[in-house]
Structures are given as structure tokens and as C-alpha cells.
Amino acid sequence: MSAPPPDASLCPLCGRSNQCAILAGVDPLNCWCMDTPVAPDALARIPEPMRNKACLCPACALGTDKPRPPASADMMSPTQPLELDP
């Protein structure tokens, strides 16, 4: 049995709402991510199984929030734990 797919509305780093315009049915050009630089280290912290599955939230994208494990452990691969920076 495979794990359920990740919730695309949640940030893969902190588990909070990622405020995605596409998921909300809003024009993607109006999404916060179109005007916000995404910190390269934030992208690097996304666990491999979560990449290209869900967007980061604004705080994690900016690198202004300390990462927390995702809300559901089912979203992570048991062979690739979340790596948190000290």
C-alpha cells in the first residue's frame, strides 16, 4: 500500500497553508510567489519526495521562518528525513 499523496495546499517545510493562488482558483499571476524571491536554501531543504508536489509558504520561501516538520509524517519518505539547519 502506498502513502497518500501530499496535501498540495500545505508547505512541505512547515505544514502551514502555502497560500497558493492556483489551488484557490485565482489567476496564477496574482499569487504571492510571482513577486517574492525564494531563498535557494529554502528550496534545498524540501525533502526529495515532496519536490514539485506543493509550494512553500511565504515565510519559508523568504527564509524568515524556522522550518518545522510537515504536519503529516505520511508526507515524508522514511529513508529521507527532513534535514533542519541548526
All heavy atoms as an XYZ file, in Angstrom:
617
protein
N       0.846     -1.174      0.000
C       0.000      0.000      0.000
C       0.892      1.239      0.000
O       1.829      1.346      0.774
C      -0.903     -0.036      1.232
C      -1.795      1.161      1.310
S      -3.214      0.971      2.410
C      -2.482      0.959      4.008
N       0.612      2.206     -0.866
C       1.432      3.407     -0.950
C       0.856      4.497     -0.050
O      -0.318      4.504      0.293
C       1.496      3.896     -2.398
O       0.218      4.250     -2.854
N       1.734      5.424      0.304
C       1.332      6.543      1.148
C       0.406      7.465      0.349
O       0.533      7.578     -0.868
C       2.558      7.306      1.615
N      -0.513      8.142      1.034
C      -1.386      9.081      0.318
C      -0.553     10.231     -0.240
O       0.502     10.564      0.307
C      -2.349      9.565      1.400
C      -1.668      9.298      2.691
C      -0.766      8.127      2.457
N      -1.014     10.835     -1.321
C      -0.250     11.956     -1.883
C      -0.223     13.122     -0.895
O      -1.125     13.273     -0.071
C      -1.027     12.322     -3.151
C      -2.386     11.764     -2.956
C      -2.243     10.582     -2.037
N       0.814     13.953     -0.978
C       0.892     15.095     -0.070
C      -0.219     16.096     -0.346
O      -0.746     16.164     -1.460
C       2.261     15.706     -0.371
C       2.627     15.199     -1.711
C       1.921     13.883     -1.895
N      -0.588     16.850      0.659
C      -1.594     17.895      0.516
C      -0.931     19.087     -0.165
O      -0.065     19.744      0.423
C      -2.135     18.280      1.893
C      -3.269     19.287      1.832
O      -3.389     20.021      0.818
O      -4.039     19.357      2.804
N      -1.310     19.377     -1.391
C      -0.680     20.436     -2.178
C      -0.946     21.827     -1.623
O      -0.302     22.787     -2.026
C      -1.149     20.360     -3.626
N      -1.877     21.954     -0.675
C      -2.167     23.272     -0.104
C      -1.285     23.592      1.101
O      -1.369     24.686      1.657
C      -3.638     23.361      0.301
O      -3.899     22.523      1.417
N      -0.435     22.639      1.502
C       0.411     22.831      2.676
C       1.880     22.937      2.299
O       2.367     22.221      1.418
C       0.230     21.677      3.664
C      -1.188     21.478      4.192
C      -1.240     20.277      5.113
C      -1.703     22.728      4.879
N       2.583     23.805      2.985
C       4.017     23.984      2.779
C       4.749     22.702      3.174
O       4.520     22.180      4.266
C       4.501     25.156      3.631
S       6.291     25.397      3.608
N       5.634     22.184      2.329
C       6.354     20.957      2.663
C       7.403     21.128      3.767
O       7.913     20.143      4.278
C       7.005     20.549      1.347
C       7.116     21.802      0.565
C       5.949     22.656      0.983
N       7.707     22.367      4.148
C       8.679     22.583      5.222
C       8.030     22.773      6.582
O       8.511     22.242      7.572
C       9.566     23.797      4.910
C      10.483     23.658      3.702
C      11.337     24.906      3.535
C      11.351     22.423      3.810
N       6.936     23.524      6.645
C       6.351     23.825      7.957
C       4.955     23.250      8.149
O       4.457     23.206      9.263
C       6.332     25.332      8.197
S       5.121     26.215      7.182
N       4.299     22.831      7.072
C       2.975     22.243      7.185
C       1.824     23.243      7.240
O       0.675     22.859      7.340
N       2.136     24.536      7.160
C       1.077     25.548      7.152
C       0.590     25.790      5.731
O       1.220     25.366      4.765
C       1.597     26.859      7.737
C       1.863     26.764      9.232
C       2.386     28.058      9.755
N       3.748     28.211      9.221
C       4.654     29.028      9.695
N       4.378     29.808     10.707
N       5.855     29.085      9.176
N      -0.511     26.507      5.603
C      -1.051     26.846      4.288
C       0.005     27.555      3.458
O       0.688     28.463      3.942
C      -2.278     27.754      4.442
O      -2.679     28.238      3.172
N       0.121     27.150      2.191
C       1.101     27.799      1.330
C       0.494     28.971      0.552
O       1.182     29.643     -0.184
C       1.772     26.798      0.381
C       0.793     26.040     -0.476
O      -0.314     26.500     -0.743
N       1.189     24.855     -0.907
N      -0.798     29.194      0.731
C      -1.489     30.344      0.124
C      -1.358     30.353     -1.395
O      -1.200     31.393     -2.016
C      -0.986     31.647      0.733
C      -1.135     31.697      2.237
C      -0.467     32.901      2.847
O      -0.368     33.954      2.230
N       0.011     32.750      4.069
N      -1.441     29.179     -2.012
C      -1.279     29.031     -3.456
C      -2.503     29.569     -4.199
O      -3.633     29.131     -3.957
C      -1.059     27.562     -3.803
S      -0.886     27.263     -5.567
N      -2.278     30.503     -5.105
C      -3.362     31.088     -5.890
C      -3.994     30.060     -6.823
O      -5.211     30.046     -6.999
C      -2.846     32.278     -6.691
N      -3.187     29.198     -7.401
C      -3.716     28.203     -8.336
C      -4.707     27.283     -7.632
O      -5.795     27.018     -8.148
C      -2.577     27.395     -8.984
C      -1.723     28.312     -9.859
C      -3.125     26.223     -9.792
C      -0.453     27.673    -10.372
N      -4.345     26.816     -6.444
C      -5.247     25.946     -5.692
C      -6.509     26.673     -5.252
O      -7.557     26.060     -5.091
C      -4.543     25.351     -4.474
C      -3.435     24.352     -4.783
C      -2.748     23.918     -3.508
C      -3.988     23.157     -5.527
N      -6.404     27.995     -5.068
C      -7.558     28.799     -4.658
C      -8.418     29.196     -5.853
O      -9.459     29.817     -5.681
C      -7.082     30.041     -3.920
N      -7.982     28.832     -7.060
C      -8.747     29.167     -8.254
C      -8.556     30.603     -8.713
O      -9.368     31.140     -9.457
N      -7.476     31.221     -8.265
C      -7.178     32.607     -8.618
C      -6.135     32.606     -9.736
O      -5.347     31.666     -9.865
C      -6.636     33.358     -7.372
C      -6.254     34.786     -7.704
C      -7.657     33.316     -6.255
N      -6.113     33.658    -10.516
C      -5.127     33.788    -11.591
C      -3.720     33.623    -11.005
O      -3.346     34.322    -10.060
C      -5.260     35.168    -12.227
C      -4.326     35.399    -13.403
O      -3.401     34.582    -13.634
O      -4.522     36.399    -14.102
N      -2.924     32.681    -11.532
C      -1.575     32.445    -11.009
C      -0.695     33.700    -10.997
O       0.186     33.820    -10.157
C      -0.993     31.394    -11.943
C      -2.157     30.739    -12.570
C      -3.247     31.764    -12.617
N      -0.960     34.639    -11.893
C      -0.163     35.862    -11.916
C      -0.402     36.733    -10.686
O       0.387     37.624    -10.388
C      -0.441     36.658    -13.189
C      -0.012     35.964    -14.488
C      -0.420     36.795    -15.694
C       1.477     35.694    -14.492
N      -1.491     36.451     -9.950
C      -1.784     37.194     -8.725
C      -1.249     36.497     -7.476
O      -1.499     36.953     -6.366
C      -3.293     37.404     -8.579
C      -3.824     38.330     -9.643
O      -3.160     39.265    -10.071
N      -5.028     38.061    -10.098
N      -0.527     35.411     -7.643
C      -0.007     34.673     -6.494
C       1.162     35.432     -5.858
O       1.949     36.088     -6.545
C       0.454     33.279     -6.919
S       0.791     32.195     -5.509
N       1.270     35.305     -4.548
C       2.356     35.961     -3.810
C       3.728     35.566     -4.346
O       4.673     36.356     -4.327
C       2.270     35.637     -2.306
C       2.493     34.188     -2.006
C       1.549     33.223     -1.865
C       3.753     33.535     -1.839
N       2.133     31.994     -1.627
C       3.488     32.172     -1.603
C       5.072     33.953     -1.858
C       4.500     31.236     -1.403
C       6.074     33.028     -1.656
C       5.781     31.685     -1.430
N       3.842     34.340     -4.876
C       5.148     33.845     -5.320
C       5.661     34.532     -6.579
O       6.851     34.459     -6.877
C       5.107     32.332     -5.516
S       4.077     31.785     -6.890
N       4.790     35.211     -7.300
C       5.224     35.896     -8.516
C       6.050     37.144     -8.211
O       6.815     37.600     -9.059
C       4.020     36.279     -9.379
C       3.297     35.088     -9.930
S       4.405     34.177    -11.028
C       3.351     32.863    -11.542
N       5.902     37.684     -7.007
C       6.619     38.900     -6.634
C       7.576     38.703     -5.468
O       8.146     39.665     -4.965
C       5.615     40.000     -6.248
C       4.724     40.374     -7.418
O       5.232     40.479     -8.543
O       3.512     40.554     -7.198
N       7.732     37.470     -5.018
C       8.546     37.195     -3.834
C       9.747     36.335     -4.210
O       9.580     35.267     -4.793
C       7.704     36.444     -2.775
O       6.559     37.225     -2.471
C       8.503     36.191     -1.520
N      10.943     36.795     -3.883
C      12.111     35.945     -4.150
C      12.097     34.737     -3.209
O      11.741     34.848     -2.045
C      13.300     36.857     -3.866
C      12.771     37.930     -2.987
C      11.299     38.070     -3.279
N      12.463     33.595     -3.743
C      12.509     32.369     -2.939
C      13.969     32.083     -2.596
O      14.821     32.006     -3.481
C      11.883     31.178     -3.709
C      12.000     29.898     -2.900
C      10.427     31.477     -4.049
N      14.235     31.935     -1.305
C      15.596     31.678     -0.839
C      16.078     30.321     -1.357
O      15.382     29.315     -1.186
C      15.637     31.703      0.690
N      17.240     30.270     -2.000
C      17.760     28.998     -2.509
C      17.891     27.931     -1.429
O      17.641     26.754     -1.675
C      19.125     29.357     -3.094
C      19.030     30.806     -3.419
C      18.111     31.386     -2.361
N      18.250     28.332     -0.210
C      18.389     27.338      0.862
C      17.026     26.766      1.261
O      16.944     25.629      1.709
C      19.126     27.908      2.066
C      18.392     29.058      2.728
O      17.949     29.974      2.006
O      18.256     29.037      3.963
N      15.957     27.543      1.080
C      14.615     27.026      1.368
C      14.270     25.914      0.379
O      13.758     24.861      0.760
C      13.578     28.145      1.303
N      14.576     26.139     -0.885
C      14.313     25.099     -1.898
C      15.147     23.854     -1.613
O      14.677     22.736     -1.772
C      14.631     25.633     -3.298
C      13.710     26.728     -3.816
C      14.223     27.249     -5.151
C      12.283     26.227     -3.943
N      16.366     24.047     -1.182
C      17.258     22.912     -0.910
C      16.779     22.070      0.266
O      17.093     20.881      0.345
C      18.676     23.418     -0.650
N      16.018     22.675      1.192
C      15.537     21.939      2.372
C      14.293     21.098      2.094
O      13.907     20.284      2.930
C      15.222     22.910      3.512
C      16.445     23.508      4.150
C      16.123     24.185      5.484
N      14.906     24.950      5.502
C      14.818     26.270      5.337
N      15.894     26.974      5.114
N      13.656     26.877      5.390
N      13.676     21.263      0.940
C      12.475     20.477      0.637
C      12.886     19.022      0.455
O      13.755     18.716     -0.368
C      11.765     20.983     -0.631
C      11.346     22.445     -0.457
C      10.558     20.108     -0.964
C      10.819     23.079     -1.736
N      12.285     18.112      1.213
C      12.631     16.689      1.051
C      12.345     16.228     -0.385
O      11.339     16.628     -0.986
C      11.712     15.980      2.047
C      11.302     17.028      3.025
C      11.275     18.321      2.252
N      13.220     15.414     -0.910
C      13.102     14.950     -2.299
C      11.699     14.447     -2.654
O      11.172     14.822     -3.703
C      14.151     13.866     -2.576
C      14.219     13.463     -4.028
C      14.670     14.583     -4.959
O      15.538     15.390     -4.580
O      14.136     14.653     -6.082
N      11.052     13.624     -1.819
C       9.724     13.133     -2.206
C       8.649     14.221     -2.272
O       7.591     14.008     -2.845
C       9.356     12.128     -1.107
C      10.531     11.976     -0.242
C      11.526     13.043     -0.585
N       8.940     15.394     -1.708
C       7.963     16.484     -1.706
C       8.198     17.512     -2.809
O       7.363     18.374     -3.041
C       8.010     17.198     -0.347
C       7.573     16.340      0.812
S       5.863     15.823      0.646
C       5.050     17.402      0.673
N       9.328     17.409     -3.501
C       9.649     18.399     -4.535
C       8.653     18.320     -5.683
O       8.263     17.250     -6.121
C      11.067     18.201     -5.035
C      12.044     18.539     -3.933
C      13.454     18.449     -4.347
N      14.276     18.723     -3.160
C      15.548     18.958     -3.202
N      16.175     18.963     -4.345
N      16.194     19.190     -2.092
N       8.242     19.494     -6.137
C       7.282     19.632     -7.236
C       5.911     19.049     -6.908
O       5.150     18.717     -7.810
C       7.834     19.010     -8.524
C       9.113     19.667     -8.955
O       9.214     20.884     -9.014
N      10.116     18.853     -9.234
N       5.605     18.929     -5.620
C       4.303     18.410     -5.194
C       3.466     19.491     -4.513
O       2.256     19.440     -4.526
C       4.470     17.240     -4.215
C       5.323     16.110     -4.732
C       4.513     15.169     -5.564
C       5.218     13.882     -5.835
N       6.069     13.826     -6.966
N       4.131     20.451     -3.851
C       3.449     21.521     -3.135
C       4.375     22.727     -3.042
O       5.593     22.586     -2.999
C       3.047     21.064     -1.731
N       3.777     23.900     -2.988
C       4.547     25.142     -2.881
C       4.929     25.435     -1.442
O       4.252     25.011     -0.507
C       3.705     26.309     -3.398
S       3.277     26.168     -5.138
N       5.983     26.202     -1.283
C       6.367     26.698      0.030
C       5.387     27.799      0.450
O       4.761     28.433     -0.394
C       7.770     27.295     -0.015
C       8.907     26.344     -0.361
C      10.201     27.127     -0.545
C       9.059     25.290      0.696
N       5.302     28.048      1.750
C       4.523     29.189      2.228
C       5.408     30.438      2.099
O       6.628     30.325      1.937
C       4.066     28.977      3.668
S       5.387     29.043      4.893
N       4.826     31.638      2.170
C       5.642     32.849      2.032
C       6.783     32.946      3.044
O       7.894     33.330      2.677
C       4.624     33.978      2.237
C       3.314     33.386      1.851
C       3.389     31.939      2.260
N       6.537     32.600      4.298
C       7.582     32.713      5.322
C       8.743     31.772      5.038
O       9.910     32.166      5.131
C       7.015     32.444      6.706
N       8.450     30.528      4.685
C       9.526     29.576      4.385
C      10.245     29.958      3.097
O      11.469     29.807      2.996
C       8.976     28.156      4.299
S       8.536     27.455      5.907
N       9.510     30.455      2.108
C      10.127     30.855      0.844
C      11.136     31.977      1.056
O      12.205     31.978      0.450
C       9.060     31.290     -0.150
N      10.798     32.898      1.938
C      11.702     34.010      2.230
C      12.837     33.606      3.153
O      13.800     34.331      3.307
C      10.930     35.166      2.869
C      10.020     35.940      1.935
C       9.145     36.902      2.735
C      10.831     36.689      0.902
N      12.690     32.453      3.797
C      13.693     32.007      4.741
C      13.580     32.729      6.071
O      14.518     32.741      6.859
N      12.411     33.336      6.343
C      12.229     34.078      7.585
C      11.632     33.224      8.689
O      11.493     33.677      9.816
C      11.300     35.282      7.374
O      10.036     34.820      6.883
C      11.902     36.261      6.383
N      11.262     31.999      8.373
C      10.644     31.129      9.361
C      11.536     29.923      9.578
O      12.095     29.379      8.634
C       9.273     30.666      8.859
C       8.419     30.079      9.949
O       8.581     30.472     11.110
O       7.586     29.231      9.630
N      11.671     29.509     10.823
C      12.434     28.298     11.108
C      11.607     27.110     10.639
O      10.426     27.015     10.961
C      12.740     28.186     12.590
C      13.674     29.265     13.058
C      14.149     28.988     14.451
C      14.949     30.161     14.934
N      16.321     29.969     15.013
N      12.185     26.206      9.864
C      11.421     25.069      9.358
C      10.965     24.148     10.474
O      11.657     23.970     11.468
C      12.385     24.361      8.413
C      13.728     24.825      8.829
C      13.567     26.180      9.450
N       9.771     23.609     10.302
C       9.235     22.602     11.218
C       8.890     21.384     10.382
O       8.676     21.492      9.184
C       7.954     23.124     11.882
C       8.207     24.297     12.800
C       6.941     24.714     13.473
N       6.030     25.302     12.483
C       4.778     25.623     12.735
N       4.260     25.425     13.903
N       4.021     26.157     11.807
N       8.807     20.219     10.994
C       8.406     19.050     10.218
C       7.020     19.258      9.638
O       6.209     19.982     10.218
C       8.392     17.915     11.254
C       9.219     18.417     12.387
C       9.114     19.910     12.379
N       6.722     18.666      8.479
C       5.388     18.776      7.907
C       4.331     18.269      8.878
O       4.626     17.486      9.782
C       5.452     17.894      6.664
C       6.892     17.806      6.341
C       7.622     17.910      7.653
N       3.098     18.708      8.655
C       2.003     18.360      9.552
C       1.757     16.863      9.596
O       1.306     16.323     10.585
C       0.737     19.089      9.119
N       2.056     16.173      8.514
C       1.802     14.739      8.460
C       3.089     13.986      8.158
O       3.750     14.252      7.169
C       0.773     14.427      7.371
O       0.695     13.041      7.178
N       3.426     13.030      8.994
C       4.621     12.218      8.755
C       4.442     11.357      7.519
O       5.413     10.904      6.932
C       4.911     11.351      9.974
N       3.199     11.131      7.089
C       2.943     10.333      5.894
C       3.504     11.001      4.644
O       3.709     10.361      3.634
C       1.445     10.131      5.677
C       0.828      9.248      6.732
O       1.573      8.455      7.356
O      -0.381      9.345      6.941
N       3.749     12.299      4.715
C       4.209     13.018      3.546
C       5.694     12.823      3.304
O       6.208     13.195      2.278
C       3.920     14.513      3.695
C       2.446     14.808      3.741
S       1.983     16.545      3.703
C       3.283     17.403      4.485
N       6.402     12.243      4.246
C       7.850     12.100      4.122
C       8.243     10.654      3.878
O       7.602      9.735      4.348
C       8.525     12.599      5.389
C       8.306     14.065      5.627
S       9.121     14.632      7.106
C      10.810     14.251      6.709
N       9.313     10.497      3.174
C       9.868      9.171      2.960
C      10.632      8.750      4.206
O      11.401      9.529      4.751
C      10.819      9.206      1.761
O      11.614      8.064      1.732
N      10.461      7.521      4.679
C      11.194      7.092      5.869
C      12.692      7.026      5.637
O      13.473      7.018      6.561
C      10.619      5.717      6.183
C       9.945      5.279      4.943
C       9.586      6.511      4.170
N      13.125      6.984      4.375
C      14.555      6.915      4.095
C      15.174      8.288      3.927
O      16.377      8.402      3.812
C      14.811      6.092      2.825
O      14.136      6.715      1.735
C      14.359      4.655      3.005
N      14.361      9.330      3.884
C      14.885     10.675      3.716
C      14.253     11.620      4.729
O      13.311     12.328      4.448
C      14.614     11.199      2.306
C      15.371     10.430      1.264
C      15.168     11.043     -0.107
O      14.247     11.799     -0.338
N      16.041     10.706     -1.024
N      14.779     11.649      5.971
C      14.208     12.535      6.976
C      14.452     14.003      6.632
O      15.383     14.331      5.903
C      14.946     12.136      8.257
C      16.220     11.548      7.771
C      15.919     10.907      6.436
N      13.621     14.855      7.164
C      13.769     16.281      6.976
C      15.055     16.731      7.634
O      15.329     16.401      8.774
C      12.577     17.020      7.623
C      12.536     18.523      7.476
C      12.410     18.900      6.000
C      11.377     19.092      8.252
N      15.872     17.471      6.904
C      17.130     17.956      7.432
C      16.950     19.412      7.839
O      16.694     20.267      7.008
C      18.227     17.844      6.389
C      18.534     16.413      6.028
C      19.596     16.318      4.952
O      20.270     17.319      4.679
O      19.737     15.238      4.387
N      17.044     19.679      9.115
C      16.884     21.031      9.618
C      18.234     21.661      9.878
O      19.142     21.027     10.391
C      16.076     21.015     10.921
C      14.691     20.402     10.819
C      14.033     20.386     12.181
C      13.840     21.172      9.838
N      18.370     22.918      9.503
C      19.592     23.647      9.782
C      19.551     24.087     11.245
O      18.512     24.474     11.741
C      19.702     24.868      8.899
C      19.904     24.494      7.437
O      20.410     23.402      7.171
O      19.544     25.306      6.590
N      20.693     24.046     11.929
C      20.701     24.462     13.360
C      20.409     25.926     13.523
O      20.516     26.729     12.720
C      22.105     24.135     13.835
C      22.912     23.819     12.630
C      21.992     23.625     11.474
